[in-house]
Amino acid sequence: MIDSNLDREKAVLHVHPTGPLREEDFNDLANIVDPFIEETGNLTGLILETTNFPGWEDLGAAARHFRFVRDHHKKIKKVAVVTDSPIGNAAEHIASHFLSAQIKHFPTGHLEQAKLWISS
């Protein structure tokens, strides 16, 4: 399950997983983001805020997640990962080799710094 909010003025998508990720979550995100990207060309940033990675509901959800990333990573300039989970460091160091977006890890509680970095 993913809670999300698109700040249309700043072109920033804020996602907060609250349980195992489902296929529908990525369909819902695409329904929010795709029309905006079609209208504006891209997102300034994505903020992923999570205590820990909740995993996927099933293999279909994992596959949909990877397709979502593949289809959108070139249209997002920056990704801020706000977490104390080890996935934050992994995202910053490993994913940066596969994604065109800049990725930066911020500790939990540093959401405002993440927002400032996204907008800089």
C-alpha positions as CSV (number, residue, x, y, z in Angstrom):
1,M,0.0,0.0,0.0
2,I,1.3,3.4,-1.0
3,D,0.1,6.8,0.2
4,S,1.0,9.5,-2.4
5,N,0.8,13.2,-3.0
6,L,1.6,15.1,-6.1
7,D,2.6,18.7,-5.5
8,R,1.7,20.1,-9.0
9,E,3.2,23.5,-8.3
10,K,6.6,22.1,-7.5
11,A,6.3,19.0,-9.7
12,V,7.2,16.7,-6.8
13,L,5.7,13.3,-6.1
14,H,5.9,12.3,-2.4
15,V,5.3,8.6,-1.8
16,H,5.0,6.8,1.5
17,P,4.7,3.0,1.5
18,T,2.5,1.9,4.4
19,G,2.4,-1.9,3.7
20,P,3.4,-4.4,1.1
21,L,3.5,-2.9,-2.3
22,R,0.7,-4.0,-4.7
23,E,0.3,-3.9,-8.4
24,E,-2.6,-1.5,-8.0
25,D,-0.3,0.9,-6.2
26,F,1.8,1.4,-9.2
27,N,-1.2,1.6,-11.5
28,D,-2.6,4.3,-9.2
29,L,0.7,6.2,-9.2
30,A,0.8,6.0,-13.0
31,N,-2.7,7.4,-13.2
32,I,-1.6,10.4,-11.1
33,V,1.8,11.0,-12.7
34,D,1.4,10.1,-16.4
35,P,-1.1,12.9,-17.2
36,F,1.1,15.4,-15.3
37,I,4.2,14.3,-17.2
38,E,2.3,14.5,-20.4
39,E,1.3,18.0,-19.6
40,T,4.6,19.3,-18.2
41,G,7.3,17.0,-19.6
42,N,8.7,15.7,-16.3
43,L,8.8,15.7,-12.5
44,T,11.3,17.8,-10.6
45,G,11.5,15.1,-8.1
46,L,10.3,12.1,-6.2
47,I,10.4,11.8,-2.4
48,L,10.3,8.2,-1.1
49,E,9.7,8.3,2.6
50,T,9.6,5.0,4.5
51,T,10.7,3.6,7.8
52,N,11.7,0.3,6.1
53,F,11.1,-1.3,2.8
54,P,7.7,-3.2,3.1
55,G,8.3,-5.6,0.3
56,W,5.9,-6.7,-2.4
57,E,2.5,-8.4,-2.0
58,D,3.5,-10.9,-4.8
59,L,5.7,-11.3,-7.8
60,G,3.2,-9.4,-10.0
61,A,3.6,-6.4,-7.8
62,A,7.4,-6.6,-8.0
63,A,7.2,-6.8,-11.8
64,R,4.9,-3.8,-12.0
65,H,7.2,-1.8,-9.7
66,F,10.2,-2.5,-12.0
67,R,8.1,-1.6,-15.1
68,F,7.0,1.7,-13.4
69,V,10.6,2.6,-12.6
70,R,11.7,1.7,-16.2
71,D,8.9,3.8,-17.7
72,H,9.4,6.8,-15.5
73,H,13.0,7.2,-14.4
74,K,14.0,9.3,-17.4
75,K,11.2,11.8,-16.6
76,I,12.2,12.4,-13.0
77,K,15.2,14.7,-12.3
78,K,15.9,13.8,-8.6
79,V,14.9,11.1,-6.2
80,A,15.2,11.7,-2.4
81,V,15.0,8.5,-0.3
82,V,14.1,9.5,3.3
83,T,14.7,6.5,5.6
84,D,16.9,5.0,8.3
85,S,16.7,1.6,6.5
86,P,19.8,0.2,4.8
87,I,17.8,0.4,1.6
88,G,18.5,4.2,1.6
89,N,22.3,3.8,1.1
90,A,21.7,1.0,-1.4
91,A,19.4,3.1,-3.4
92,E,21.8,6.0,-3.5
93,H,24.8,3.9,-4.5
94,I,23.4,1.1,-6.6
95,A,20.3,2.5,-8.3
96,S,22.3,5.5,-9.5
97,H,24.1,3.2,-11.9
98,F,20.7,2.2,-13.5
99,L,18.6,5.4,-13.3
100,S,19.0,8.7,-15.0
101,A,17.7,10.6,-12.0
102,Q,20.0,11.9,-9.3
103,I,19.5,10.0,-6.1
104,K,20.2,11.1,-2.5
105,H,19.6,9.4,0.8
106,F,18.4,11.4,3.8
107,P,17.9,10.0,7.3
108,T,14.4,9.8,8.8
109,G,13.3,13.2,10.1
110,H,15.2,15.1,7.4
111,L,12.2,15.5,5.1
112,E,12.7,19.3,4.8
113,Q,16.3,18.9,3.7
114,A,15.1,16.4,1.1
115,K,12.6,18.9,-0.2
116,L,15.2,21.6,-0.3
117,W,17.6,19.4,-2.3
118,I,14.8,18.4,-4.7
119,S,14.1,22.0,-5.4
120,S,17.7,23.2,-5.7
